[in-house]
Amino acid sequence: MPSKVVEADTGGKEVFETPYDKIGKITMIEVDNQSASAITITIQDIFTPFPTDETPSPSEKTIDRKVITVAAGGEYHYKTDGYIEILGTCKVVASATDSACKITICYEFE
């Protein structure tokens, strides 16, 4: 199972892009916030829906799939069998930019 570690960044960090014929599934999230303040992490799914007769040129969508706040010096662990589905690009956006806050995302494709 692939994984990626990113640092907290207000501009966001791309974790993975789901292949065209697959669904991305986040299986685990770990946040190690060793910064001096609490940080809120948002897991985003960025994708463009398929065109339809009603919407021949759909706009890109950004959906917040999970929002987590981790206290200063705290840790957060989330492992689920239900998964968090990602249809397009998985991006992690933080409320502050801080290299002392590390976010690990484990994922797979179905």
C-alpha positions in Angstrom: 0.0 0.0 0.0 1.6 3.3 -1.0 1.9 6.2 1.4 3.1 9.8 1.3 4.3 12.1 4.1 3.8 15.9 3.6 4.4 18.9 5.9 1.6 21.3 6.9 1.1 24.0 4.2 -1.6 26.6 3.7 -1.1 26.3 0.0 -1.8 22.6 0.1 0.3 19.6 -0.9 -0.7 17.0 -3.5 -0.7 13.5 -2.1 -1.8 11.4 -5.1 -3.8 11.5 -8.3 -6.4 8.8 -8.9 -6.0 7.1 -12.3 -8.9 7.7 -14.8 -10.5 4.2 -14.4 -10.0 3.8 -10.6 -11.2 5.1 -7.3 -8.7 6.3 -4.7 -9.2 5.1 -1.1 -7.5 6.6 1.9 -6.9 3.8 4.4 -5.0 5.6 7.1 -4.2 9.2 8.2 -1.6 10.1 10.8 -0.8 13.6 11.9 2.2 14.4 14.1 1.9 18.0 15.1 5.1 19.0 17.0 4.5 22.7 16.3 3.7 25.3 19.0 0.0 25.7 18.0 -3.0 23.6 17.0 -3.3 23.0 13.2 -6.4 22.1 11.2 -5.8 19.7 8.3 -8.3 19.4 5.5 -8.3 16.4 3.1 -9.6 17.6 -0.3 -10.8 15.7 -3.4 -10.3 17.8 -6.6 -12.0 16.5 -9.7 -14.0 17.4 -12.8 -17.2 15.5 -13.2 -18.0 13.7 -16.5 -19.9 15.9 -19.1 -23.6 15.2 -19.4 -26.3 16.5 -21.7 -27.4 19.0 -19.0 -23.8 20.0 -18.2 -21.6 19.6 -21.3 -18.6 21.5 -19.8 -18.6 20.8 -16.1 -16.5 22.9 -13.8 -13.8 21.5 -11.5 -15.1 20.6 -8.0 -13.2 20.7 -4.7 -14.8 18.6 -2.0 -13.6 18.5 1.6 -13.5 14.8 2.5 -12.2 15.1 6.1 -11.3 17.9 8.5 -9.0 17.2 11.5 -7.7 19.6 14.2 -4.6 18.4 16.1 -3.5 20.2 19.2 0.0 21.6 19.6 2.4 18.7 20.4 -0.4 16.2 19.6 -0.9 13.2 17.4 -3.9 11.9 15.4 -4.4 8.4 14.0 -7.3 7.4 11.8 -7.6 4.0 10.3 -10.8 2.8 8.8 -12.3 -0.1 6.8 -14.9 2.3 5.3 -12.2 4.3 3.5 -12.3 7.9 2.3 -12.9 7.9 -1.4 -11.0 10.2 -3.7 -12.2 10.6 -7.3 -9.5 12.9 -8.6 -6.5 14.6 -6.9 -6.0 14.2 -3.2 -4.7 17.3 -1.6 -3.9 18.2 2.0 -4.4 21.8 3.1 -3.4 23.1 6.6 -4.4 26.1 8.6 -0.7 27.0 9.0 2.5 26.3 7.2 4.8 24.5 9.6 7.5 21.9 8.9 7.0 20.5 12.5 3.7 19.1 11.5 3.9 15.9 9.4 0.9 14.3 7.7 1.1 10.7 6.5 -1.6 9.4 4.1 -1.8 5.7 3.2 -4.0 4.9 0.1 -4.8 2.3 -2.5 -6.7 2.2 -5.8 -9.8 0.1 -6.6 
